[in-house]
Amino acid sequence: MKEGSIRERGGRIELRVRIDGKQYSFYGRSEAEARKKLREFRKSIKLNEENIKYSEEYLSGYIENWLTMSKFGKIKDSSYDILERVFNNQIRYSEVGQKKMKDITIDDMQAFIDDIAKNYSISIVKKVMEILKPSIKKAVIEQKMRFNPLDFVVMPKKNIIIGMEDEEKEQMYTTEEIEKITEVCMSFYGTNTRNTKRYRYAPAYILLLNTGMRVGELAALSWKDVDYDRKIIRISKTVSTIMNRNRFESDNKKVNVITTTKTKKSNRVIPMNETALLVLKELEKRQKEMGIKSDYVIAAKEGNPMLVRVLEQTFSRICEENFIEYKGVHALRHTFGSVLVKKGVDIKVISEMLGHSTVQFTYDRYIHVINEMKAEAVNLIHVSDVKRYVGVV
């Protein structure tokens, strides 16, 4: 007779078994998978081992310490800020975060993961797992936990995770919107009430549309990165907004720093088309007219690189004042990539131009554009007229 009881729960098979007087649940997409996890569980806890006193520490406290010791100063500041924010918002005060490590069950962890997947985007789910997997693995090695509950959790299907479809299908600007943005950004160069040139760097948004740069890369772009003769732009750095943490001589909670690019693949050379070339020369001309002396292509009046937040807010205002639907500055980059896909440019070339970490990542990001192209291609085929045979007038 097989051990435990089987039932279907939430689209999964649940195997309930009593071990050492405690009730355990093992999940799988089939009974065989659930029983396999039971066998792995028995091995992991070694039921006949000597009695070990497991930790009374709460999971949230352990992870907080793990973040500080294992990640702070060892990854980019901006990356650490994201992990810390996800920990504070999604893990610290959760039910599983407030449990003692020795008491956390598979059911506890499964319920937590299901809740995160139901209420947050795929990017948040990934960051939660980026924190939980190594920290809990370390806790098991240190014998603070009897076993690793994540080993027995069934991850939700992608289509169950909130916002999955919307996140994969990023917004892009239409042809009409691109024309309007180009017209407005090149012509809107008036003087405001304080007698300063308003939106003098507006052409920069057209540069994003024609190069696919990230807004942080644009903010960090210096004139020495621009080669007019070879018609190329070199990307090797970005502007990041990070928590101060008293590391800088400033009272501000957040500071902007120039750092290396997002990944090694983000370091790249982007060819300039005629539009990008003209836009850069216009930006250079406006900078000289304003008497701004700076190494940066987009600089504040003092010569410092422009804040990413300011670039985003300015573009939002430009769109609002000119009745253009604001889809975000990043949508300019996504529009660039989408246009290249529609023009039939090889996906590997697009991946390199956008500085993506892998070609697969690029393909996944633009699969909706590719699918739309497939549908359009099929509709071009008209082998025979069947309407008259099926009663369609």
Secondary structure, DSSP 8 states (H G I E B T S, - for coil): --SSEEEEETTEEEEEEEETTEEEEEEESSHHHHHHHHHHHHHHHTTTS-------SBHHHHHHHHHHHHTTTTS-HHHHHHHHHHIIIIITTSTTTTSBGGG--HHHHHHHHHHHHHHS-HHHHHHHHHHHHHHHHHHHHTTSSSS-GGGG-----GGGSTTHHHHHS-----HHHHHHHHHHHHH---B-TTSSBTTTTTTHHHHHHHH---HHHHHH-BGGGEETTTTEEEE-EEEEEEE-TT-SS---SEEEEEEE-SSGGG-EEEE--HHHHHHHHHHHHHHHHTT---SBSSB-TTS-B--HHHHHHHHHHHHHHTT-----THHHHHHHHHHHHHTT--HHHHHHHHT-S-HHHHHHHTHHHHHHHHHHHHHH------GGGTT--
